[in-house]
């Protein structure tokens, strides 16, 4: 069984990046739009990474060996 540590570690990094994008977004008329775009991009990238990682860790179909011809 694999560890959940990489998934939680990457989640913590993404949440820190989201918090940083919330704090360091420049003031202005488009501040909400920029914050939303940055946070949505980070969350979509994390979800794509998590799905790919978890699909490799727990495949739906186990690998099969081809019979060896002697």
Predicted model as a PDB file, atoms N, CA, C, CB and O in Angstrom, pLDDT in the B-factor column:
MODEL        1                                                                  
ATOM      1  N   UNK A   1       0.844  -1.177   0.000  1.00 49.00           N  
ATOM      2  CA  UNK A   1       0.000   0.000   0.000  1.00 49.00           C  
ATOM      3  C   UNK A   1       0.890   1.242   0.000  1.00 49.00           C  
ATOM      4  CB  UNK A   1      -0.961  -0.003   1.222  1.00 49.00           C  
ATOM      5  O   UNK A   1       1.923   1.278   0.669  1.00 49.00           O  
ATOM      6  N   UNK A   2       0.490   2.228  -0.736  1.00 65.00           N  
ATOM      7  CA  UNK A   2       1.327   3.417  -0.857  1.00 65.00           C  
ATOM      8  C   UNK A   2       0.987   4.442   0.225  1.00 65.00           C  
ATOM      9  CB  UNK A   2       1.166   4.043  -2.247  1.00 65.00           C  
ATOM     10  O   UNK A   2      -0.052   4.372   0.881  1.00 65.00           O  
ATOM     11  N   UNK A   3       1.884   5.370   0.377  1.00 77.00           N  
ATOM     12  CA  UNK A   3       1.714   6.414   1.377  1.00 77.00           C  
ATOM     13  C   UNK A   3       0.898   7.564   0.793  1.00 77.00           C  
ATOM     14  CB  UNK A   3       3.085   6.918   1.877  1.00 77.00           C  
ATOM     15  O   UNK A   3       0.945   7.829  -0.408  1.00 77.00           O  
ATOM     16  N   UNK A   4       0.157   8.233   1.653  1.00 82.00           N  
ATOM     17  CA  UNK A   4      -0.602   9.401   1.204  1.00 82.00           C  
ATOM     18  C   UNK A   4       0.211  10.683   1.377  1.00 82.00           C  
ATOM     19  CB  UNK A   4      -1.926   9.508   1.975  1.00 82.00           C  
ATOM     20  O   UNK A   4      -0.290  11.781   1.136  1.00 82.00           O  
ATOM     21  N   UNK A   5       1.452  10.537   1.792  1.00 89.00           N  
ATOM     22  CA  UNK A   5       2.306  11.699   2.037  1.00 89.00           C  
ATOM     23  C   UNK A   5       2.531  12.570   0.800  1.00 89.00           C  
ATOM     24  CB  UNK A   5       3.632  11.240   2.564  1.00 89.00           C  
ATOM     25  O   UNK A   5       2.420  13.791   0.918  1.00 89.00           O  
ATOM     26  N   UNK A   6       2.842  12.019  -0.383  1.00 89.00           N  
ATOM     27  CA  UNK A   6       3.044  12.893  -1.551  1.00 89.00           C  
ATOM     28  C   UNK A   6       1.792  13.697  -1.918  1.00 89.00           C  
ATOM     29  CB  UNK A   6       3.475  12.059  -2.748  1.00 89.00           C  
ATOM     30  O   UNK A   6       1.885  14.866  -2.292  1.00 89.00           O  
ATOM     31  N   UNK A   7       0.634  13.065  -1.807  1.00 90.00           N  
ATOM     32  CA  UNK A   7      -0.607  13.768  -2.137  1.00 90.00           C  
ATOM     33  C   UNK A   7      -0.853  14.925  -1.174  1.00 90.00           C  
ATOM     34  CB  UNK A   7      -1.797  12.797  -2.110  1.00 90.00           C  
ATOM     35  O   UNK A   7      -1.234  16.019  -1.592  1.00 90.00           O  
ATOM     36  N   UNK A   8      -0.634  14.681   0.109  1.00 92.00           N  
ATOM     37  CA  UNK A   8      -0.848  15.736   1.103  1.00 92.00           C  
ATOM     38  C   UNK A   8       0.221  16.820   1.027  1.00 92.00           C  
ATOM     39  CB  UNK A   8      -0.872  15.140   2.501  1.00 92.00           C  
ATOM     40  O   UNK A   8      -0.059  17.994   1.271  1.00 92.00           O  
ATOM     41  N   UNK A   9       1.442  16.423   0.688  1.00 94.00           N  
ATOM     42  CA  UNK A   9       2.525  17.400   0.555  1.00 94.00           C  
ATOM     43  C   UNK A   9       2.265  18.351  -0.616  1.00 94.00           C  
ATOM     44  CB  UNK A   9       3.873  16.680   0.363  1.00 94.00           C  
ATOM     45  O   UNK A   9       2.424  19.565  -0.484  1.00 94.00           O  
ATOM     46  N   UNK A  10       1.868  17.798  -1.750  1.00 95.00           N  
ATOM     47  CA  UNK A  10       1.570  18.643  -2.912  1.00 95.00           C  
ATOM     48  C   UNK A  10       0.337  19.510  -2.629  1.00 95.00           C  
ATOM     49  CB  UNK A  10       1.342  17.770  -4.181  1.00 95.00           C  
ATOM     50  O   UNK A  10       0.277  20.660  -3.065  1.00 95.00           O  
ATOM     51  N   UNK A  11      -0.641  18.968  -1.905  1.00 95.00           N  
ATOM     52  CA  UNK A  11      -1.810  19.763  -1.527  1.00 95.00           C  
ATOM     53  C   UNK A  11      -1.404  20.954  -0.668  1.00 95.00           C  
ATOM     54  CB  UNK A  11      -2.830  18.896  -0.778  1.00 95.00           C  
ATOM     55  O   UNK A  11      -1.911  22.059  -0.860  1.00 95.00           O  
ATOM     56  N   UNK A  12      -0.495  20.737   0.277  1.00 97.00           N  
ATOM     57  CA  UNK A  12      -0.024  21.836   1.124  1.00 97.00           C  
ATOM     58  C   UNK A  12       0.703  22.899   0.301  1.00 97.00           C  
ATOM     59  CB  UNK A  12       0.903  21.301   2.224  1.00 97.00           C  
ATOM     60  O   UNK A  12       0.545  24.094   0.550  1.00 97.00           O  
ATOM     61  N   UNK A  13       1.489  22.471  -0.667  1.00 97.00           N  
ATOM     62  CA  UNK A  13       2.197  23.428  -1.532  1.00 97.00           C  
ATOM     63  C   UNK A  13       1.206  24.234  -2.361  1.00 97.00           C  
ATOM     64  CB  UNK A  13       3.192  22.695  -2.462  1.00 97.00           C  
ATOM     65  O   UNK A  13       1.354  25.447  -2.510  1.00 97.00           O  
ATOM     66  N   UNK A  14       0.197  23.559  -2.898  1.00 97.00           N  
ATOM     67  CA  UNK A  14      -0.805  24.252  -3.713  1.00 97.00           C  
ATOM     68  C   UNK A  14      -1.618  25.223  -2.862  1.00 97.00           C  
ATOM     69  CB  UNK A  14      -1.739  23.238  -4.398  1.00 97.00           C  
ATOM     70  O   UNK A  14      -1.906  26.337  -3.299  1.00 97.00           O  
ATOM     71  N   UNK A  15      -1.987  24.812  -1.658  1.00 97.00           N  
ATOM     72  CA  UNK A  15      -2.729  25.724  -0.772  1.00 97.00           C  
ATOM     73  C   UNK A  15      -1.885  26.935  -0.385  1.00 97.00           C  
ATOM     74  CB  UNK A  15      -3.187  24.985   0.493  1.00 97.00           C  
ATOM     75  O   UNK A  15      -2.406  28.045  -0.277  1.00 97.00           O  
ATOM     76  N   UNK A  16      -0.585  26.727  -0.176  1.00 97.00           N  
ATOM     77  CA  UNK A  16       0.305  27.856   0.118  1.00 97.00           C  
ATOM     78  C   UNK A  16       0.404  28.794  -1.078  1.00 97.00           C  
ATOM     79  CB  UNK A  16       1.703  27.353   0.510  1.00 97.00           C  
ATOM     80  O   UNK A  16       0.427  30.014  -0.912  1.00 97.00           O  
ATOM     81  N   UNK A  17       0.464  28.231  -2.280  1.00 96.00           N  
ATOM     82  CA  UNK A  17       0.509  29.065  -3.485  1.00 96.00           C  
ATOM     83  C   UNK A  17      -0.809  29.822  -3.671  1.00 96.00           C  
ATOM     84  CB  UNK A  17       0.807  28.199  -4.731  1.00 96.00           C  
ATOM     85  O   UNK A  17      -0.812  30.971  -4.113  1.00 96.00           O  
ATOM     86  N   UNK A  18      -1.914  29.182  -3.336  1.00 96.00           N  
ATOM     87  CA  UNK A  18      -3.212  29.877  -3.417  1.00 96.00           C  
ATOM     88  C   UNK A  18      -3.270  31.037  -2.422  1.00 96.00           C  
ATOM     89  CB  UNK A  18      -4.376  28.887  -3.147  1.00 96.00           C  
ATOM     90  O   UNK A  18      -3.740  32.129  -2.745  1.00 96.00           O  
ATOM     91  N   UNK A  19      -2.786  30.780  -1.213  1.00 96.00           N  
ATOM     92  CA  UNK A  19      -2.767  31.840  -0.204  1.00 96.00           C  
ATOM     93  C   UNK A  19      -1.866  32.988  -0.651  1.00 96.00           C  
ATOM     94  CB  UNK A  19      -2.293  31.286   1.155  1.00 96.00           C  
ATOM     95  O   UNK A  19      -2.206  34.156  -0.465  1.00 96.00           O  
ATOM     96  N   UNK A  20      -0.717  32.655  -1.242  1.00 96.00           N  
ATOM     97  CA  UNK A  20       0.197  33.697  -1.731  1.00 96.00           C  
ATOM     98  C   UNK A  20      -0.433  34.488  -2.869  1.00 96.00           C  
ATOM     99  CB  UNK A  20       1.521  33.075  -2.196  1.00 96.00           C  
ATOM    100  O   UNK A  20      -0.265  35.705  -2.948  1.00 96.00           O  
ATOM    101  N   UNK A  21      -1.158  33.802  -3.751  1.00 94.00           N  
ATOM    102  CA  UNK A  21      -1.806  34.538  -4.844  1.00 94.00           C  
ATOM    103  C   UNK A  21      -2.933  35.424  -4.309  1.00 94.00           C  
ATOM    104  CB  UNK A  21      -2.358  33.557  -5.901  1.00 94.00           C  
ATOM    105  O   UNK A  21      -3.235  36.467  -4.889  1.00 94.00           O  
ATOM    106  N   UNK A  22      -3.543  35.012  -3.217  1.00 94.00           N  
ATOM    107  CA  UNK A  22      -4.592  35.843  -2.603  1.00 94.00           C  
ATOM    108  C   UNK A  22      -3.986  37.104  -1.978  1.00 94.00           C  
ATOM    109  CB  UNK A  22      -5.366  35.034  -1.527  1.00 94.00           C  
ATOM    110  O   UNK A  22      -4.542  38.195  -2.106  1.00 94.00           O  
ATOM    111  N   UNK A  23      -2.856  36.948  -1.309  1.00 94.00           N  
ATOM    112  CA  UNK A  23      -2.225  38.068  -0.596  1.00 94.00           C  
ATOM    113  C   UNK A  23      -1.512  39.026  -1.549  1.00 94.00           C  
ATOM    114  CB  UNK A  23      -1.231  37.539   0.437  1.00 94.00           C  
ATOM    115  O   UNK A  23      -1.623  40.243  -1.397  1.00 94.00           O  
ATOM    116  N   UNK A  24      -0.779  38.488  -2.533  1.00 94.00           N  
ATOM    117  CA  UNK A  24       0.102  39.317  -3.352  1.00 94.00           C  
ATOM    118  C   UNK A  24      -0.498  39.758  -4.680  1.00 94.00           C  
ATOM    119  CB  UNK A  24       1.359  38.581  -3.615  1.00 94.00           C  
ATOM    120  O   UNK A  24       0.226  40.242  -5.550  1.00 94.00           O  
ATOM    121  N   UNK A  25      -1.798  39.600  -4.850  1.00 93.00           N  
ATOM    122  CA  UNK A  25      -2.439  40.094  -6.067  1.00 93.00           C  
ATOM    123  C   UNK A  25      -2.452  41.620  -6.030  1.00 93.00           C  
ATOM    124  CB  UNK A  25      -3.889  39.528  -6.212  1.00 93.00           C  
ATOM    125  O   UNK A  25      -2.844  42.211  -5.024  1.00 93.00           O  
ATOM    126  N   UNK A  26      -2.022  42.267  -7.128  1.00 92.00           N  
ATOM    127  CA  UNK A  26      -1.982  43.734  -7.116  1.00 92.00           C  
ATOM    128  C   UNK A  26      -3.381  44.341  -7.013  1.00 92.00           C  
ATOM    129  CB  UNK A  26      -1.286  44.252  -8.375  1.00 92.00           C  
ATOM    130  O   UNK A  26      -4.354  43.803  -7.541  1.00 92.00           O  
ATOM    131  N   UNK A  27      -3.449  45.447  -6.337  1.00 93.00           N  
ATOM    132  CA  UNK A  27      -4.724  46.154  -6.182  1.00 93.00           C  
ATOM    133  C   UNK A  27      -5.150  46.729  -7.530  1.00 93.00           C  
ATOM    134  CB  UNK A  27      -4.612  47.285  -5.114  1.00 93.00           C  
ATOM    135  O   UNK A  27      -4.323  47.066  -8.377  1.00 93.00           O  
ATOM    136  N   UNK A  28      -6.446  46.827  -7.695  1.00 93.00           N  
ATOM    137  CA  UNK A  28      -6.947  47.397  -8.929  1.00 93.00           C  
ATOM    138  C   UNK A  28      -8.335  46.878  -9.243  1.00 93.00           C  
ATOM    139  CB  UNK A  28      -6.004  47.095 -10.073  1.00 93.00           C  
ATOM    140  O   UNK A  28      -8.933  46.138  -8.463  1.00 93.00           O  
ATOM    141  N   UNK A  29      -8.830  47.279 -10.391  1.00 93.00           N  
ATOM    142  CA  UNK A  29     -10.173  46.905 -10.790  1.00 93.00           C  
ATOM    143  C   UNK A  29     -10.328  45.431 -11.114  1.00 93.00           C  
ATOM    144  CB  UNK A  29     -10.582  47.707 -11.960  1.00 93.00           C  
ATOM    145  O   UNK A  29     -11.418  44.874 -10.983  1.00 93.00           O  
ATOM    146  N   UNK A  30      -9.240  44.794 -11.539  1.00 94.00           N  
ATOM    147  CA  UNK A  30      -9.299  43.382 -11.917  1.00 94.00           C  
ATOM    148  C   UNK A  30      -8.742  42.454 -10.848  1.00 94.00           C  
ATOM    149  CB  UNK A  30      -8.548  43.167 -13.200  1.00 94.00           C  
ATOM    150  O   UNK A  30      -8.391  41.312 -11.146  1.00 94.00           O  
ATOM    151  N   UNK A  31      -8.656  42.922  -9.614  1.00 94.00           N  
ATOM    152  CA  UNK A  31      -8.058  42.125  -8.554  1.00 94.00           C  
ATOM    153  C   UNK A  31      -8.826  40.827  -8.334  1.00 94.00           C  
ATOM    154  CB  UNK A  31      -8.002  42.924  -7.260  1.00 94.00           C  
ATOM    155  O   UNK A  31      -8.214  39.769  -8.185  1.00 94.00           O  
ATOM    156  N   UNK A  32     -10.130  40.886  -8.313  1.00 94.00           N  
ATOM    157  CA  UNK A  32     -10.942  39.686  -8.104  1.00 94.00           C  
ATOM    158  C   UNK A  32     -10.783  38.713  -9.259  1.00 94.00           C  
ATOM    159  CB  UNK A  32     -12.416  40.057  -7.933  1.00 94.00           C  
ATOM    160  O   UNK A  32     -10.714  37.502  -9.047  1.00 94.00           O  
ATOM    161  N   UNK A  33     -10.726  39.229 -10.474  1.00 96.00           N  
ATOM    162  CA  UNK A  33     -10.561  38.375 -11.648  1.00 96.00           C  
ATOM    163  C   UNK A  33      -9.200  37.675 -11.628  1.00 96.00           C  
ATOM    164  CB  UNK A  33     -10.714  39.203 -12.936  1.00 96.00           C  
ATOM    165  O   UNK A  33      -9.109  36.486 -11.933  1.00 96.00           O  
ATOM    166  N   UNK A  34      -8.150  38.407 -11.271  1.00 95.00           N  
ATOM    167  CA  UNK A  34      -6.806  37.829 -11.218  1.00 95.00           C  
ATOM    168  C   UNK A  34      -6.726  36.774 -10.124  1.00 95.00           C  
ATOM    169  CB  UNK A  34      -5.751  38.925 -10.981  1.00 95.00           C  
ATOM    170  O   UNK A  34      -6.161  35.701 -10.338  1.00 95.00           O  
ATOM    171  N   UNK A  35      -7.288  37.071  -8.946  1.00 95.00           N  
ATOM    172  CA  UNK A  35      -7.295  36.094  -7.859  1.00 95.00           C  
ATOM    173  C   UNK A  35      -8.033  34.824  -8.263  1.00 95.00           C  
ATOM    174  CB  UNK A  35      -7.934  36.695  -6.607  1.00 95.00           C  
ATOM    175  O   UNK A  35      -7.556  33.714  -8.028  1.00 95.00           O  
ATOM    176  N   UNK A  36      -9.183  34.997  -8.865  1.00 95.00           N  
ATOM    177  CA  UNK A  36      -9.982  33.845  -9.269  1.00 95.00           C  
ATOM    178  C   UNK A  36      -9.253  33.012 -10.306  1.00 95.00           C  
ATOM    179  CB  UNK A  36     -11.330  34.295  -9.816  1.00 95.00           C  
ATOM    180  O   UNK A  36      -9.246  31.783 -10.225  1.00 95.00           O  
ATOM    181  N   UNK A  37      -8.641  33.669 -11.279  1.00 96.00           N  
ATOM    182  CA  UNK A  37      -7.924  32.949 -12.333  1.00 96.00           C  
ATOM    183  C   UNK A  37      -6.732  32.185 -11.764  1.00 96.00           C  
ATOM    184  CB  UNK A  37      -7.454  33.922 -13.421  1.00 96.00           C  
ATOM    185  O   UNK A  37      -6.511  31.030 -12.129  1.00 96.00           O  
ATOM    186  N   UNK A  38      -5.965  32.811 -10.880  1.00 96.00           N  
ATOM    187  CA  UNK A  38      -4.798  32.140 -10.292  1.00 96.00           C  
ATOM    188  C   UNK A  38      -5.217  30.955  -9.437  1.00 96.00           C  
ATOM    189  CB  UNK A  38      -3.981  33.126  -9.450  1.00 96.00           C  
ATOM    190  O   UNK A  38      -4.626  29.880  -9.540  1.00 96.00           O  
ATOM    191  N   UNK A  39      -6.218  31.133  -8.602  1.00 96.00           N  
ATOM    192  CA  UNK A  39      -6.639  30.056  -7.708  1.00 96.00           C  
ATOM    193  C   UNK A  39      -7.310  28.920  -8.478  1.00 96.00           C  
ATOM    194  CB  UNK A  39      -7.589  30.597  -6.642  1.00 96.00           C  
ATOM    195  O   UNK A  39      -7.135  27.753  -8.129  1.00 96.00           O  
ATOM    196  N   UNK A  40      -8.065  29.243  -9.506  1.00 97.00           N  
ATOM    197  CA  UNK A  40      -8.700  28.213 -10.318  1.00 97.00           C  
ATOM    198  C   UNK A  40      -7.657  27.429 -11.110  1.00 97.00           C  
ATOM    199  CB  UNK A  40      -9.728  28.839 -11.267  1.00 97.00           C  
ATOM    200  O   UNK A  40      -7.777  26.213 -11.261  1.00 97.00           O  
ATOM    201  N   UNK A  41      -6.645  28.113 -11.611  1.00 97.00           N  
ATOM    202  CA  UNK A  41      -5.559  27.436 -12.320  1.00 97.00           C  
ATOM    203  C   UNK A  41      -4.816  26.482 -11.403  1.00 97.00           C  
ATOM    204  CB  UNK A  41      -4.588  28.455 -12.907  1.00 97.00           C  
ATOM    205  O   UNK A  41      -4.540  25.344 -11.784  1.00 97.00           O  
ATOM    206  N   UNK A  42      -4.492  26.928 -10.208  1.00 97.00           N  
ATOM    207  CA  UNK A  42      -3.785  26.068  -9.253  1.00 97.00           C  
ATOM    208  C   UNK A  42      -4.627  24.865  -8.845  1.00 97.00           C  
ATOM    209  CB  UNK A  42      -3.392  26.867  -8.014  1.00 97.00           C  
ATOM    210  O   UNK A  42      -4.107  23.754  -8.737  1.00 97.00           O  
ATOM    211  N   UNK A  43      -5.911  25.071  -8.619  1.00 97.00           N  
ATOM    212  CA  UNK A  43      -6.757  23.946  -8.215  1.00 97.00           C  
ATOM    213  C   UNK A  43      -6.933  22.944  -9.353  1.00 97.00           C  
ATOM    214  CB  UNK A  43      -8.122  24.451  -7.749  1.00 97.00           C  
ATOM    215  O   UNK A  43      -6.956  21.738  -9.108  1.00 97.00           O  
ATOM    216  N   UNK A  44      -7.058  23.420 -10.584  1.00 97.00           N  
ATOM    217  CA  UNK A  44      -7.178  22.498 -11.721  1.00 97.00           C  
ATOM    218  C   UNK A  44      -5.887  21.723 -11.949  1.00 97.00           C  
ATOM    219  CB  UNK A  44      -7.552  23.265 -12.990  1.00 97.00           C  
ATOM    220  O   UNK A  44      -5.927  20.531 -12.252  1.00 97.00           O  
ATOM    221  N   UNK A  45      -4.749  22.385 -11.807  1.00 97.00           N  
ATOM    222  CA  UNK A  45      -3.466  21.686 -11.957  1.00 97.00           C  
ATOM    223  C   UNK A  45      -3.300  20.625 -10.873  1.00 97.00           C  
ATOM    224  CB  UNK A  45      -2.293  22.687 -11.902  1.00 97.00           C  
ATOM    225  O   UNK A  45      -2.815  19.528 -11.148  1.00 97.00           O  
ATOM    226  N   UNK A  46      -3.704  20.949  -9.630  1.00 96.00           N  
ATOM    227  CA  UNK A  46      -3.607  19.957  -8.561  1.00 96.00           C  
ATOM    228  C   UNK A  46      -4.529  18.772  -8.828  1.00 96.00           C  
ATOM    229  CB  UNK A  46      -3.947  20.593  -7.211  1.00 96.00           C  
ATOM    230  O   UNK A  46      -4.122  17.625  -8.646  1.00 96.00           O  
ATOM    231  N   UNK A  47      -5.745  19.028  -9.251  1.00 96.00           N  
ATOM    232  CA  UNK A  47      -6.670  17.929  -9.528  1.00 96.00           C  
ATOM    233  C   UNK A  47      -6.159  17.040 -10.653  1.00 96.00           C  
ATOM    234  CB  UNK A  47      -8.048  18.475  -9.885  1.00 96.00           C  
ATOM    235  O   UNK A  47      -6.276  15.817 -10.576  1.00 96.00           O  
ATOM    236  N   UNK A  48      -5.595  17.639 -11.692  1.00 97.00           N  
ATOM    237  CA  UNK A  48      -5.058  16.846 -12.795  1.00 97.00           C  
ATOM    238  C   UNK A  48      -3.878  16.010 -12.325  1.00 97.00           C  
ATOM    239  CB  UNK A  48      -4.638  17.754 -13.960  1.00 97.00           C  
ATOM    240  O   UNK A  48      -3.770  14.838 -12.687  1.00 97.00           O  
ATOM    241  N   UNK A  49      -2.993  16.589 -11.525  1.00 94.00           N  
ATOM    242  CA  UNK A  49      -1.866  15.851 -10.995  1.00 94.00           C  
ATOM    243  C   UNK A  49      -2.347  14.717 -10.085  1.00 94.00           C  
ATOM    244  CB  UNK A  49      -0.926  16.789 -10.234  1.00 94.00           C  
ATOM    245  O   UNK A  49      -1.849  13.596 -10.179  1.00 94.00           O  
ATOM    246  N   UNK A  50      -3.305  15.003  -9.212  1.00 92.00           N  
ATOM    247  CA  UNK A  50      -3.783  13.999  -8.263  1.00 92.00           C  
ATOM    248  C   UNK A  50      -4.448  12.829  -8.977  1.00 92.00           C  
ATOM    249  CB  UNK A  50      -4.761  14.627  -7.276  1.00 92.00           C  
ATOM    250  O   UNK A  50      -4.229  11.676  -8.604  1.00 92.00           O  
ATOM    251  N   UNK A  51      -5.248  13.106  -9.988  1.00 92.00           N  
ATOM    252  CA  UNK A  51      -5.897  12.028 -10.736  1.00 92.00           C  
ATOM    253  C   UNK A  51      -4.856  11.166 -11.435  1.00 92.00           C  
ATOM    254  CB  UNK A  51      -6.892  12.601 -11.763  1.00 92.00           C  
ATOM    255  O   UNK A  51      -4.950   9.939 -11.415  1.00 92.00           O  
ATOM    256  N   UNK A  52      -3.864  11.802 -12.054  1.00 93.00           N  
ATOM    257  CA  UNK A  52      -2.819  11.052 -12.747  1.00 93.00           C  
ATOM    258  C   UNK A  52      -1.984  10.236 -11.762  1.00 93.00           C  
ATOM    259  CB  UNK A  52      -1.917  12.004 -13.540  1.00 93.00           C  
ATOM    260  O   UNK A  52      -1.687   9.069 -12.018  1.00 93.00           O  
ATOM    261  N   UNK A  53      -1.611  10.834 -10.655  1.00 90.00           N  
ATOM    262  CA  UNK A  53      -0.803  10.142  -9.654  1.00 90.00           C  
ATOM    263  C   UNK A  53      -1.566   8.959  -9.062  1.00 90.00           C  
ATOM    264  CB  UNK A  53      -0.383  11.114  -8.541  1.00 90.00           C  
ATOM    265  O   UNK A  53      -1.032   7.854  -8.969  1.00 90.00           O  
ATOM    266  N   UNK A  54      -2.806   9.192  -8.665  1.00 87.00           N  
ATOM    267  CA  UNK A  54      -3.574   8.124  -8.038  1.00 87.00           C  
ATOM    268  C   UNK A  54      -3.936   7.019  -9.023  1.00 87.00           C  
ATOM    269  CB  UNK A  54      -4.831   8.688  -7.418  1.00 87.00           C  
ATOM    270  O   UNK A  54      -4.088   5.866  -8.621  1.00 87.00           O  
ATOM    271  N   UNK A  55      -4.077   7.350 -10.304  1.00 87.00           N  
ATOM    272  CA  UNK A  55      -4.341   6.318 -11.307  1.00 87.00           C  
ATOM    273  C   UNK A  55      -3.118   5.419 -11.485  1.00 87.00           C  
ATOM    274  CB  UNK A  55      -4.733   6.959 -12.655  1.00 87.00           C  
ATOM    275  O   UNK A  55      -3.261   4.240 -11.808  1.00 87.00           O  
ATOM    276  N   UNK A  56      -1.928   5.960 -11.279  1.00 86.00           N  
ATOM    277  CA  UNK A  56      -0.727   5.138 -11.379  1.00 86.00           C  
ATOM    278  C   UNK A  56      -0.496   4.331 -10.106  1.00 86.00           C  
ATOM    279  CB  UNK A  56       0.486   6.012 -11.670  1.00 86.00           C  
ATOM    280  O   UNK A  56       0.022   3.216 -10.160  1.00 86.00           O  
ATOM    281  N   UNK A  57      -0.877   4.889  -8.972  1.00 84.00           N  
ATOM    282  CA  UNK A  57      -0.680   4.186  -7.703  1.00 84.00           C  
ATOM    283  C   UNK A  57      -1.663   3.031  -7.561  1.00 84.00           C  
ATOM    284  CB  UNK A  57      -0.834   5.155  -6.524  1.00 84.00           C  
ATOM    285  O   UNK A  57      -1.291   1.939  -7.133  1.00 84.00           O  
ATOM    286  N   UNK A  58      -2.923   3.278  -7.924  1.00 79.00           N  
ATOM    287  CA  UNK A  58      -3.972   2.262  -7.812  1.00 79.00           C  
ATOM    288  C   UNK A  58      -4.632   2.062  -9.176  1.00 79.00           C  
ATOM    289  CB  UNK A  58      -5.031   2.670  -6.743  1.00 79.00           C  
ATOM    290  O   UNK A  58      -5.709   2.605  -9.423  1.00 79.00           O  
ATOM    291  N   UNK A  59      -3.999   1.289 -10.065  1.00 78.00           N  
ATOM    292  CA  UNK A  59      -4.590   1.104 -11.397  1.00 78.00           C  
ATOM    293  C   UNK A  59      -5.885   0.289 -11.326  1.00 78.00           C  
ATOM    294  CB  UNK A  59      -3.586   0.411 -12.334  1.00 78.00           C  
ATOM    295  O   UNK A  59      -6.047  -0.565 -10.454  1.00 78.00           O  
ATOM    296  N   UNK A  60      -6.801   0.569 -12.257  1.00 77.00           N  
ATOM    297  CA  UNK A  60      -8.060  -0.161 -12.304  1.00 77.00           C  
ATOM    298  C   UNK A  60      -7.856  -1.583 -12.781  1.00 77.00           C  
ATOM    299  CB  UNK A  60      -9.048   0.549 -13.203  1.00 77.00           C  
ATOM    300  O   UNK A  60      -8.564  -2.497 -12.357  1.00 77.00           O  
ATOM    301  N   UNK A  61      -6.891  -1.768 -13.661  1.00 77.00           N  
ATOM    302  CA  UNK A  61      -6.619  -3.086 -14.221  1.00 77.00           C  
ATOM    303  C   UNK A  61      -5.172  -3.428 -13.921  1.00 77.00           C  
ATOM    304  CB  UNK A  61      -6.904  -3.129 -15.759  1.00 77.00           C  
ATOM    305  O   UNK A  61      -4.267  -2.667 -14.263  1.00 77.00           O  
ATOM    306  N   UNK A  62      -4.952  -4.557 -13.289  1.00 77.00           N  
ATOM    307  CA  UNK A  62      -3.580  -4.911 -12.923  1.00 77.00           C  
ATOM    308  C   UNK A  62      -2.809  -5.383 -14.159  1.00 77.00           C  
ATOM    309  CB  UNK A  62      -3.573  -6.009 -11.829  1.00 77.00           C  
ATOM    310  O   UNK A  62      -3.387  -5.986 -15.064  1.00 77.00           O  
ATOM    311  N   UNK A  63      -1.516  -5.108 -14.192  1.00 75.00           N  
ATOM    312  CA  UNK A  63      -0.710  -5.522 -15.339  1.00 75.00           C  
ATOM    313  C   UNK A  63      -0.639  -7.052 -15.449  1.00 75.00           C  
ATOM    314  CB  UNK A  63       0.705  -4.935 -15.230  1.00 75.00           C  
ATOM    315  O   UNK A  63      -0.602  -7.760 -14.442  1.00 75.00           O  
ATOM    316  N   UNK A  64      -0.620  -7.534 -16.675  1.00 80.00           N  
ATOM    317  CA  UNK A  64      -0.536  -8.973 -16.926  1.00 80.00           C  
ATOM    318  C   UNK A  64       0.718  -9.263 -17.725  1.00 80.00           C  
ATOM    319  CB  UNK A  64      -1.792  -9.488 -17.674  1.00 80.00           C  
ATOM    320  O   UNK A  64       1.105  -8.487 -18.599  1.00 80.00           O  
ATOM    321  N   UNK A  65       1.348 -10.385 -17.419  1.00 82.00           N  
ATOM    322  CA  UNK A  65       2.522 -10.811 -18.179  1.00 82.00           C  
ATOM    323  C   UNK A  65       2.076 -11.672 -19.348  1.00 82.00           C  
ATOM    324  CB  UNK A  65       3.521 -11.584 -17.279  1.00 82.00           C  
ATOM    325  O   UNK A  65       1.162 -12.489 -19.243  1.00 82.00           O  
ATOM    326  N   UNK A  66       2.752 -11.457 -20.456  1.00 81.00           N  
ATOM    327  CA  UNK A  66       2.498 -12.309 -21.610  1.00 81.00           C  
ATOM    328  C   UNK A  66       3.203 -13.649 -21.377  1.00 81.00           C  
ATOM    329  CB  UNK A  66       2.988 -11.629 -22.940  1.00 81.00           C  
ATOM    330  O   UNK A  66       4.283 -13.685 -20.788  1.00 81.00           O  
ATOM    331  N   UNK A  67       2.606 -14.734 -21.831  1.00 82.00           N  
ATOM    332  CA  UNK A  67       3.277 -16.033 -21.657  1.00 82.00           C  
ATOM    333  C   UNK A  67       4.596 -16.052 -22.428  1.00 82.00           C  
ATOM    334  CB  UNK A  67       2.360 -17.197 -22.132  1.00 82.00           C  
ATOM    335  O   UNK A  67       4.682 -15.564 -23.555  1.00 82.00           O  
ATOM    336  N   UNK A  68       5.606 -16.620 -21.803  1.00 81.00           N  
ATOM    337  CA  UNK A  68       6.932 -16.679 -22.405  1.00 81.00           C  
ATOM    338  C   UNK A  68       7.019 -17.941 -23.243  1.00 81.00           C  
ATOM    339  CB  UNK A  68       8.052 -16.649 -21.322  1.00 81.00           C  
ATOM    340  O   UNK A  68       6.801 -19.048 -22.750  1.00 81.00           O  
ATOM    341  N   UNK A  69       7.342 -17.760 -24.522  1.00 76.00           N  
ATOM    342  CA  UNK A  69       7.478 -18.914 -25.423  1.00 76.00           C  
ATOM    343  C   UNK A  69       8.867 -19.507 -25.244  1.00 76.00           C  
ATOM    344  CB  UNK A  69       7.237 -18.504 -26.919  1.00 76.00           C  
ATOM    345  O   UNK A  69       9.868 -18.792 -25.296  1.00 76.00           O  
ATOM    346  N   UNK A  70       8.923 -20.820 -25.031  1.00 70.00           N  
ATOM    347  CA  UNK A  70      10.212 -21.475 -24.826  1.00 70.00           C  
ATOM    348  C   UNK A  70      10.622 -22.297 -25.992  1.00 70.00           C  
ATOM    349  CB  UNK A  70      10.179 -22.326 -23.618  1.00 70.00           C  
ATOM    350  O   UNK A  70      11.688 -22.912 -25.969  1.00 70.00           O  
TER     351      UNK A  70                                                      
ENDMDL                                                                          
END                                                                             
